Amino acid sequence: MYPKIVMEHFLHPKNVGKIENPTSTGSFTSISGGKAVFYLNIENSIAKDVKYQVAGCPFAIAVCSIISEYALGKSISELKEISKHFLSAYFDFTDEQEECINLALLAFLESIKDF
């Protein structure tokens, strides 16, 4: 059984897509073959647009959606605070779900590493 917020974001994901000429991109591929790519437009150290593409389980899709919603309008310093601990405020997850969560999280963190 998936947590309610995971089901909501899995069934109705937010900010899916690709930004043409993004300020930054980041991607990650899991050992099981899932892949996530984040596209960001950053202006004056603020995330003005965030989109992603993901091929993964419901947790990976939901985490991409949750991160993308949170990130809009946030500063680079706020974005760098996003972590597994940050995600645990939204839902509980087990060790078995960690690969799915890392897929989304590590792709996002890759997208902001140069800031």
N, C-alpha and C positions, 0 to 999 in steps of 0.2 A: 504494500500500500504506500502510495506517495503522499507526502504532506500536501495540504490544500494549496499552499502558495506555489509549489512545484507544478501541480496539475494546472493551476490557472495560467502560469507562464508557459508551460508546455503546450497547452491547447490554444492559447492566444498570445504567442510571443510578441514582444514589442521591439521595434527598431531593427528588424531583420532587413538585410540588404547590403549594398556596397556603396561607398562614397567615391565618386569620381574625384581624382586628385586629392586624396586625404593628406592631412598634415603628417599623419603617422599611421603605420599599420603594425600589427603583431599577429603571429600565428603560432599554433602548437599542434602537433600530431601525437596522439597517444600511442602506446605500444600495441593497443588493440585495433588501431587504424582510424579512430575518430579524429576529426580535425575541426579546429575553430580558427577563425580569422576575425580580428577586430580592426575597424577603420575609424579613425578619429580626425576631427577638425578641431584644432586648438588655436584659439585667438586670445592674445594677452593672458596666457597661462590658464585659460578657462576652456573646458570641453563644450564647444558650441554644437557639435553633432557627433553622434556615436552610432555606428551600425556594426553588424556582425553577420557572418555566415557560419553555420555550424552543421556538421554531420556527426551526430552522436546520440546518446541515450536521452531520455526525458530530463534527467538531472542536468546534463550538459546544456541542453537547450534552455531549460529554465534558468540556469545560472547565467548564461549569456544575456538573457532577457533582463534578469534582475540587475546585473551589473550595468547594462546599457541604460536602464531607466535611472538608476542611482547616479551614474556618471554625468549625465547631462547637466550642464551649468556648474559643475564642480571645478575647483581649482586643481592644479597638478598635485599640490601637497595633499589634498583630500583624496585624490585618486590613488596616490601611493599608499594610502591606508587600507585599501581593499585587500583582504586576506581571507584565509579560511575562518579565522576568528570573526571577521566582519560578516561572513556568510552564515555563521552559526547563529547570528541574531535573527535570521529569517527562518531557518529550519534546522532540525537535527539531522545529522547524516552519519552513516556508518563507515567503517574502513573500506567496505566493499564498494561504496559509492564514491570514494575519494578520487579514483582515476577519472571519473566523469566530471567531478567538480574541478579537478586540476586542469583538465582539458580547457575549460572555459577560463579559469582564473589565470593560468600561465599564458594563454594567448593574450588576454587583456594586459597583464603585467608587461609582456613583451612590447605591447603597443605604446607604453609610456616610459620605457626604460631610458630613452635618450633625453628625457626632460629633467 
